[in-house]
């Protein structure tokens, strides 16, 4: 919680400093001011490099046949039916 408040405070202070940043009217070059230098830097356009993926088939792989299981119904010889769901009072 304290870290979040600190980050929000730093964001507010930084944006206020950037918005109210001024220089004397006689100085035309602001090359020594790091805020002015970073504000006027544009996005550098670069070419997108895409690596071509080339694969060579070394050997073929055959899929194995699926395993079949024998289906058997298991019944317990001593199984008794549970009581009915509803109660009937006589």
N, C-alpha and C positions, 0 to 999 in steps of 0.2 A: 504494500500500500504506500509506504514511504517512498519507494523507488518510483512508483507511478506519479506521485505528486511532484517529485524532483524532476522527472522527465517533462512533465507538463509545464512546470515553472521555467525550465531551461528553454523550452520551445517558445514560450511567451516572451521571455527576455530577448532571445535571439531574433525573433520576428520584429519586436519593437525596435531593437537596435538597427536592423536592416531597413526598416521603414523610415526611421528618423535620421539616417546617416547622411551627413552633408559635409562639404568642404568649403574652404574660402573661395569666393568668386574669382579671385585672381589666379588661382592655380588651375591650369587646363589639363595637365597630365596627372593622373592618379595612379601611376605605375607602382608607387611604393605602398599603396593601400591594398591589403589583401582582400578586403570585402569588395572593392571596386573591380579588382582583377577577376575574382571568381564570378561576379555578377555578369560580366561581359563575355565570359567564355561560352562559346556556342557548343552545340552538340557536334562531335566529330563523326562525320560519316565514314564508315568503313565498309569494305566489301565483305559479304557473308561467305565464309569459307565452308564448303560442304565436303566432307570426306566421302568418297564413293566406297561402298561396301561391296567387295567382290569376294564371292565364295566359290570354292571348287569342290565338287562332289568327289569324295575320296572313296567311299564305299556305300552301298545301299544297305539300309536297315529294314528288315522285315518285321512287321508287327506279329507278336505271338498270338495264337488263338486264345480266346477268352476261356478261363477256367470254368467248367460246368460242374455244378454241385448236384448231387442227388437230392431231390426234394422228397422228404419223408415226413409224414404227419406223426408227431410224437404224442401219444396219449398215455397218461398215467393210469395204471390199473386201479389205484385206490382213490381216484378223484371223486369228490362229492360236490354236488351243485351247491353254490352259496344260497343263502335265504333270499326270498324275493325282496325287491326294493321297498315296497310300501308295506306298512303294518296293517293287518286286518284284525279288528277287535270283535270277538264273537259275543 
